[in-house]
Amino acid sequence: MARLILASASPRRVELLARLGLVPDAIDPADIDETPGKAETPRAHAERLAREKCAVVARRHPGALVLAADTVVGVGRRILPKAEDEATARACLALLSGRRHRVTTAVALADAHGHIRLRTSETIVTFQRLDSTAVDALIAAGDWRGKAGGYALQGSAEAFVRWLSGSWSGVVGLPLCETRALLAAAA
């Protein structure tokens, strides 16, 4: 197998890859502009970003397999931001409280010839109604920082998930079934 480059600095993606028995040969984040396009849907946004990240990093590592992913939390056509501050996290949690939302993770893999394949995972998550005590507890835990939609399913937010349909690993940031399929096709 060619060298495997992970186009992400996410420690969660490294942990999830380890569940497939894989350790990337290098970690090289793409560092691209992640601003949603005008009228871009959450799915289209995740797919575009995964492809762009993959292409950018593949150009830096010719002949390697490059794996990139992007996770987007959406409510309807609305794309929720990655929470970088407490106010954003609180706003996201208020919007998600007691309602369904969709988490889309697109995974892109560039093969040794630079050809990019894409798989997408969509998971529906429903939070219980979050009162101020619950929101305060989620904020205090701090695992919302840098997370799409202002929460980390693998952290304290999991205790407030009433229902989930789809891929748990996809919500965390790397859907293992789709990732395994892409890697098997490139072998």
N, C-alpha and C positions, 0 to 999 in steps of 0.2 A: 504494500500500500504506500502511496505517496505520502510525503509529509502532510500533517494535518495542522492547519492554521485556524485558530478561533478568532474571528473578527469581532471580539467582544471582550470588555474588561470585567464582565459580570462573574463574580465568584459562584453564583448560582448556576450559571451555564456550565462552568467547569465541573461543579459537583454533579450536575445531571449527566454530563458526558461520561463521567466516571461510572455511572450506573450502567452504561453500555460497555464498560471495560476499556474506555478510551481516555487517553491523556493527550491533549494537544501538544504538538512539537513546539508551538509558539503561540503567544497571545498578542494580537495586533489589532487594537480597536480602530475602526474606520474614521471616527470623528467627523461625521457629516452633519449638515444642517437638517434637523428633523422637523422643521416647520411644516404643518399640514398644508397641502395645496388647497386652493379655493374649491369648495364643494367636494373635497375628497372624502370618501367614506372611510370608516375605520379599517375595513378589510383592505381596500386599495392602498391606504396609507401604510399599513404594516407590510404589505407585499412590495411596495415601491422601496421602502427603506431597507428591507432585507436584501433586495436585489442590488441597490446602490452600495450598501456596505460591503456586500460580497464582491462586487466589481472593483471597488476602490482597493480593497486589500488583495484581491487576486492579481492586480497589476503590479503590486509590490512583491509578490511571491510566485513568479512564473513556475509552472510545473507542479505546484502544490495543490492539495485539496484545501479549499477555503470555505469554512462554515460560518454563516452569519444568520442572525435572527433579529426580529423586532416584535415587541409585544405592545399592543394597543388596547386600551380599555375604552369601550364605546357604550353610550346610552343612546339608542336610536342611531341617528347619523352623526351625533355629537362625539368628538374625540376628546377624551379627558386628558389633561396634561400629566406629565411626570411631576410629582410634587417635590419641589425643591425648597419650599418653606412651609411653615405650619399653617398659614392662612390658606394656601392652596390645598393642602391635605385635608383640612377641615371642610373646605368647600366641596371637594370630591366626595368625602364621606357623607356629607349632608345630602348630596345628590343621589348617592348609592343606597342610602338608608331605606330598608324595606322594599327595595325594588330589584328587578332583574337587570342585569347588564351583560354585555358580551365581551369576552376577552379573546382577541385574535392574535395569534402568534404565527408569523410567517418565517419559514426557515429556507435559506438559500444555500446551495452548495455549488461552488465552482470546481469543475474537475481539472485534471492536469493540463487540459487544452484550453481552459478558460470558459468552457460552456457552462452556463448557470442553469440549474434546475431548482424548482421552487415547490414547496409543500406548505399548506396552510392548515392550522388547527383553530377551530372556533369552539369556545366553551361558554356556556351560559351559567352565570353565577347569580344567586339571590342572597342578599344579606338580610338578616332580621332587621327590624326597626332599631336604629341606633339612638339611644337617648344620650344626653350630654355626658353621663358617667361613662358610657361605652366609648364615646368619641374621645373623651379625655384619656381613657386608658390606652386607646390605640395610638394617640399622639404621644403619650408618655413613653410607650414602648420604643418609639423612634425608628421602627423598621419601615416606615412609609417613605423615608428620604430617598428620592430618586426613583420612586416606583410609579409606574403608570397607574393612574386612578387613585393614587395616594394610599395604597395598601400593599402588603406582602402576604400572599396566601400562606406561604411557608412560615409566617411569623404569627403574631398575635391576632391577626384578622381572621384566621381560620376558625377561631372559636365563635365567630359571628356569622358564618356561612350556613344558611338554612338549607340550601339546595345547590347542587353543582351537576351539570350535565356536560360531559366532555372530558378533556384532558387536564388532570391536575398539573402534570409537568408543563403543559402548555401555558397555564396561568402563571406558573412560576417563571417561565421564560424560555423553555426549550422542550417542545413536545417530542417525547422520546420515540414514539411509534413512527412519526413522520421523519425524524432525524435518522433513525435506523434504516428506514426504507431508502432515503437519499444516499446514505453511505454505502448500502449494499449495492445499489445501482451503479455507483461509481467504482466499485471494486473490480 
